[in-house]
């Protein structure tokens, strides 16, 4: 049972597509983040965290296939964003938040319990490990990732988790032509195709925020996943 006590401070977020109950659940998450002693995020002050974590996460709903997805994997979840916010905003979707750092997973689980998020689970594992299991391999409609690696690395990690025609949605900062070209070079061997780049900086937590949408076009290559950590150390492309 959670021991979190709701703050008595007045907090009225603006510009949100969430209903009152969803705002309350999300505020509970942010209050836990502000109280958290372990370092799980560099942004914890309530008002700033609403912009940086919540508003930023909600920009993903501008992608119709994410907004309607039944099963979503959030890789490299960190403190739980965008995964926790998407779980609150999409109660009919199932969210699996995948994070390899134990203390971050502990925080995510406390947030899930305190906010009563019934459609979210946390997995203390690397995405490559889960992608080798039948319960996760090629079973997700959408994979999300927020600033956890290069695009080609994210595409490689997402590919074995995604069903055919599924999407990777990657939250990134300023556009990087070299990084985008690396993804294009790696795309065919990953069965992934760069499809769209949305500039959402005027309505996100970062003025340079871009959402990269990458579609899986075929079956998972037999070479994927590689051993944990290799996609980051030796990215394709």
Helices and strands as residue ranges (DSSP letters): H 20-35, H 46-49, I 50-55, H 56-58, G 59-62, H 64-67, E 71-75, H 83-89, E 94-99, H 102-115, E 120-124, H 127-131, E 140-146, H 151-159, E 162-172, H 177-190, E 192-199, G 201-203, E 210-216, H 230-233
